[in-house]
């Protein structure tokens, strides 16, 4: 597996699907500028993932790029779990930055955690 700037292409099981693997929230933010709502379907995480600041900062994030990959990831409940829809993730980040253009990465993580707990945006 080749890794460049925290992003790696990784083969998923024995299927033909490839997904994007991103290590850490910083790198997830970096690549989020390169994809639109419709280029990535879901964000998946490892089974031991917790919605805590520490875990969000350092987790591996898996991005399905097609409907087929998204379906494959959903079926692999013994390896991955759904975290957020990619469009929702982008909405959380853009909402926070719209209200606070100079928001720090910690502020963005706080906004993500708030959304996960409250099902609402933190302005």
VENTA-V15221 format. One record per pair of residues at least 12 apart in sequence whose ideal C-beta (glycine too) atoms are under 7 Angstrom apart, sorted by the first residue. I is the first residue (numbers start at 0). GAP is how many residues later the second one is. If there is no record, write none. Layout:
# VENTA-V15221
((I & GAP) (I & GAP))
This chain:
# VENTA-V15221
((4 & 22) (5 & 16) (5 & 17) (5 & 18) (5 & 21) (6 & 13) (6 & 15) (6 & 20) (6 & 24) (7 & 13) (11 & 60) (12 & 63) (14 & 57) (16 & 51) (16 & 52) (16 & 55) (18 & 43) (18 & 44) (18 & 45) (18 & 46) (18 & 50) (19 & 43) (19 & 45) (20 & 39) (20 & 41) (21 & 39) (21 & 41) (22 & 37) (23 & 33) (23 & 34) (24 & 31) (24 & 32) (24 & 80) (24 & 84) (25 & 79) (27 & 33) (28 & 76) (28 & 79) (31 & 58) (31 & 61) (36 & 50) (36 & 53) (38 & 26) (39 & 23) (39 & 24) (39 & 25) (39 & 46) (40 & 23) (40 & 26) (40 & 29) (40 & 45) (41 & 22) (41 & 28) (41 & 31) (41 & 40) (41 & 43) (41 & 44) (42 & 18) (42 & 20) (42 & 40) (42 & 41) (42 & 43) (42 & 46) (43 & 18) (43 & 29) (43 & 36) (43 & 37) (43 & 38) (43 & 39) (44 & 14) (44 & 15) (44 & 16) (44 & 35) (44 & 36) (44 & 38) (45 & 13) (45 & 14) (45 & 34) (46 & 34) (48 & 32) (48 & 34) (50 & 62) (50 & 65) (52 & 56) (52 & 60) (55 & 53) (55 & 56) (56 & 52) (61 & 18) (62 & 23) (91 & 19) (91 & 20) (91 & 23) (91 & 29) (92 & 15) (94 & 26) (94 & 28) (95 & 12) (95 & 15) (95 & 26) (98 & 24) (109 & 12))
